[in-house]
């Protein structure tokens, strides 16, 4: 994979150069989550699917010939939601004013300046619709969660948490030294932040006041995630039009197995969009300029 990435990026840069637009192009290399095997995320704990740092710290590399003149490493937390305001500013497009944006422009970093987000601005770790952690500065609080709140794809990697767990990432990047008992006031403050955020952005099975509607064929159907876990047990009255109007699709038009697989995929994709569309709090970490 590394060899393929290296070749592919080289080909893209070659094409930009040959078309005379390399110096007018910001190249961004990043990922939406950590690896599936923790050995590639060390020293952080966790992997993709979980709210430990190993699931969220990813490469974020910017290359812009003629603009970024000196390689640098900037230890400023950033996330994928910062890309929209950043690129909007670079192309001179005003940000829409009819909605709230969580990202900030990263363009000041290109000239060694500070971004608009304060150092103590909270980051919220959603795993689908379940708010699982809050970070403020170097402090990160893992919130209590039940088995039912954990998304189906993470249940083999996550366990329920009975009480809040507090970690200081500056001293404990592995998130193995729970210091909640030593800092009860900080735990209380961050728990309050979590509760306020749940009201705005939602929680398991509950819509938040600031969630934008998601696109769906069946808006009256309850918020769901997984076909066998959530959809199949629903009584017909709650499935509503979804029971009769959802058309099963064949994957290849030849066999029932393919039909069942395609049906599950289409239905689950629609459910996942309904449940998770608002929670793209993607990975953040160190920014590299090259």
HUPE-V549434 format. One record per residue. N is the residue number from 1. PHI is phi as a letter, one per 20 degrees, with the letter a starting at -180 (none if undefined). OMEGA is omega in whole degrees, 0 to 359 (999 if undefined). Layout:
N|PHI|OMEGA ; N|PHI|OMEGA
This chain:
1|none|180 ; 2|f|178 ; 3|f|179 ; 4|f|178 ; 5|f|181 ; 6|f|179 ; 7|f|183 ; 8|f|179 ; 9|f|177 ; 10|f|179 ; 11|f|178 ; 12|f|179 ; 13|f|178 ; 14|f|180 ; 15|f|177 ; 16|f|181 ; 17|f|183 ; 18|f|178 ; 19|e|175 ; 20|m|182 ; 21|c|182 ; 22|f|182 ; 23|f|177 ; 24|d|184 ; 25|c|172 ; 26|e|180 ; 27|e|183 ; 28|c|176 ; 29|d|179 ; 30|b|179 ; 31|b|181 ; 32|e|179 ; 33|a|179 ; 34|f|184 ; 35|f|178 ; 36|e|178 ; 37|d|186 ; 38|f|182 ; 39|f|179 ; 40|e|181 ; 41|d|183 ; 42|g|16 ; 43|e|182 ; 44|f|176 ; 45|e|174 ; 46|n|183 ; 47|b|168 ; 48|g|179 ; 49|n|185 ; 50|c|185 ; 51|e|170 ; 52|f|187 ; 53|f|179 ; 54|f|177 ; 55|e|186 ; 56|c|180 ; 57|f|182 ; 58|c|175 ; 59|f|174 ; 60|b|189 ; 61|d|179 ; 62|d|177 ; 63|c|179 ; 64|b|183 ; 65|f|179 ; 66|n|179 ; 67|d|173 ; 68|e|189 ; 69|e|181 ; 70|c|175 ; 71|g|181 ; 72|b|173 ; 73|d|183 ; 74|d|183 ; 75|e|179 ; 76|c|179 ; 77|f|177 ; 78|c|177 ; 79|b|186 ; 80|f|179 ; 81|f|176 ; 82|f|184 ; 83|f|182 ; 84|f|178 ; 85|f|178 ; 86|f|182 ; 87|f|177 ; 88|f|179 ; 89|f|183 ; 90|f|181 ; 91|e|177 ; 92|m|180 ; 93|e|179 ; 94|f|177 ; 95|f|175 ; 96|g|183 ; 97|d|184 ; 98|e|181 ; 99|b|181 ; 100|e|175 ; 101|d|182 ; 102|e|181 ; 103|e|175 ; 104|c|179 ; 105|f|179 ; 106|e|184 ; 107|g|177 ; 108|g|180 ; 109|f|181 ; 110|f|179 ; 111|d|176 ; 112|n|180 ; 113|d|182 ; 114|e|176 ; 115|e|186 ; 116|f|184 ; 117|f|178 ; 118|f|181 ; 119|f|183 ; 120|e|177 ; 121|f|183 ; 122|f|168 ; 123|d|182 ; 124|d|182 ; 125|d|175 ; 126|e|169 ; 127|d|194 ; 128|l|184 ; 129|e|182 ; 130|e|174 ; 131|f|188 ; 132|d|182 ; 133|b|176 ; 134|c|176 ; 135|d|175 ; 136|c|185 ; 137|m|179 ; 138|e|182 ; 139|e|179 ; 140|c|181 ; 141|d|172 ; 142|e|188 ; 143|e|175 ; 144|g|178 ; 145|b|178 ; 146|e|178 ; 147|f|182 ; 148|f|181 ; 149|f|183 ; 150|f|179 ; 151|g|186 ; 152|g|183 ; 153|f|183 ; 154|d|188 ; 155|f|175 ; 156|e|184 ; 157|d|181 ; 158|c|176 ; 159|c|175 ; 160|g|177 ; 161|d|184 ; 162|e|183 ; 163|c|181 ; 164|f|178 ; 165|c|184 ; 166|d|180 ; 167|c|174 ; 168|d|187 ; 169|f|178 ; 170|f|182 ; 171|d|188 ; 172|b|182 ; 173|f|180 ; 174|e|180 ; 175|l|180 ; 176|d|182 ; 177|d|181 ; 178|f|183 ; 179|d|182 ; 180|f|181 ; 181|f|180 ; 182|e|184 ; 183|c|184 ; 184|f|181 ; 185|f|179 ; 186|f|177 ; 187|g|181 ; 188|f|180 ; 189|f|183 ; 190|f|174 ; 191|f|178 ; 192|f|176 ; 193|g|181 ; 194|f|181 ; 195|f|177 ; 196|f|182 ; 197|f|177 ; 198|g|179 ; 199|f|183 ; 200|e|188 ; 201|d|174 ; 202|n|179 ; 203|b|183 ; 204|g|178 ; 205|m|183 ; 206|c|177 ; 207|e|176 ; 208|e|183 ; 209|f|182 ; 210|d|175 ; 211|f|174 ; 212|f|179 ; 213|f|177 ; 214|d|180 ; 215|f|178 ; 216|b|176 ; 217|f|187 ; 218|c|185 ; 219|f|181 ; 220|e|181 ; 221|f|180 ; 222|g|179 ; 223|f|186 ; 224|c|181 ; 225|c|190 ; 226|c|185 ; 227|f|185 ; 228|f|183 ; 229|e|188 ; 230|d|186 ; 231|f|185 ; 232|g|181 ; 233|f|183 ; 234|f|173 ; 235|f|184 ; 236|g|183 ; 237|f|179 ; 238|e|177 ; 239|f|176 ; 240|l|181 ; 241|f|181 ; 242|g|182 ; 243|f|186 ; 244|e|186 ; 245|e|177 ; 246|f|183 ; 247|e|178 ; 248|f|183 ; 249|d|173 ; 250|e|177 ; 251|f|182 ; 252|c|179 ; 253|m|187 ; 254|d|187 ; 255|b|182 ; 256|f|180 ; 257|f|178 ; 258|f|179 ; 259|f|181 ; 260|f|182 ; 261|f|180 ; 262|f|180 ; 263|g|181 ; 264|f|182 ; 265|f|183 ; 266|f|182 ; 267|f|181 ; 268|f|179 ; 269|f|179 ; 270|f|179 ; 271|f|181 ; 272|f|178 ; 273|f|181 ; 274|f|189 ; 275|e|192 ; 276|d|189 ; 277|f|185 ; 278|e|192 ; 279|d|179 ; 280|e|175 ; 281|e|190 ; 282|f|188 ; 283|f|174 ; 284|c|180 ; 285|r|183 ; 286|f|179 ; 287|d|180 ; 288|d|174 ; 289|d|179 ; 290|b|999
